[in-house]
Amino acid sequence: MKVLVTGVRGQLGFDVVNELRKRGHEAVGVDVEEMDITDKEAVSRVMEAVQPHAVIHCAAWTAVDAAEDNAEKVRLVNAVGTEHLARECKKLGCKMMYISTDYVFDGQGSVPWESDCKDFRPLNVYGQTKLEGELAVAANLENYFIVRIAWVFGKNGNNFVKTMLKLGKTHDSLRVVSDQIGTPTYTFDLARLLVDMIETEKYGYYHATNEGGYISWYDFAAEIFKQAGYSTETIPVTTAEYGLSKAKRPLNSRLEKSKLVAMGFRPLPDWRDALKRYLAEIEY
């Protein structure tokens, strides 16, 4: 199978291309230099040349706070660019996988969000534009996967784990938010699942994070320092106490993932195990 992967220089796109090639698929990885998804003609030109059987769309504007001051630029990438891809997939008759986020929900309450929940109320520009991308895919295609993820960390790029390791070297203690609850997602593990999915026709909405229960960013930071052997003390604070963020963050990022098993997919491993394997892969 020939698969076009957008965002190949990002955390997830990088791992998806490696996983596809590992399984003998022909993976064509592109980033903004090879195909600017905001340029309709560029998307058409590249897609026509590649003639993929499937597209895994990992490219996105993910800088959540910066998005608040750049709404139109963010919309061009996350919504308009996604629609360009969806329309081209329709024209070529290929399936599409769109990587989305828990930020399409309002993050209220404590009940995990179901994968087929349509109670969308994003709190910020990033969440709103990712939702618009979801709607563009669903409006233009029948053969699509929409996979929502959260708290992503991978080898290729910046993330919370790398930030904590860097700060932990120079700080005796760190204040970390304890009232935002979710589960981390290791891109290496996620890439395996996404390729499992794209090899099928089990289309629809899915949620995918590592297993191991729901935790706070504070819990995650404490485990990072523990596994890395750092003595850095973690101090729990509320989102309100922490301040600083320009964009409003969801408190409830719990994603219900039982649909994966129901549809015959193998869930991701425990996040603690994922973190252990990740720390063995990177330098810190």
Secondary structure as UniProt FT lines:
FT   STRAND          2..6
FT   TURN            8..9
FT   HELIX           11..22
FT   TURN            23..24
FT   STRAND          26..30
FT   TURN            32..34
FT   TURN            37..38
FT   HELIX           40..50
FT   STRAND          54..57
FT   HELIX           64..67
FT   TURN            68..69
FT   HELIX           71..75
FT   HELIX           76..80
FT   HELIX           81..92
FT   STRAND          95..101
FT   HELIX           102..104
FT   TURN            115..116
FT   HELIX           125..140
FT   STRAND          144..149
FT   STRAND          152..153
FT   HELIX           160..170
FT   STRAND          173..177
FT   STRAND          181..182
FT   STRAND          185..186
FT   HELIX           187..198
FT   STRAND          204..207
FT   STRAND          210..211
FT   STRAND          215..216
FT   HELIX           217..228
FT   STRAND          233..237
FT   HELIX           239..242
FT   HELIX           258..262
FT   TURN            263..264
FT   STRAND          268..270
FT   HELIX           271..281
//
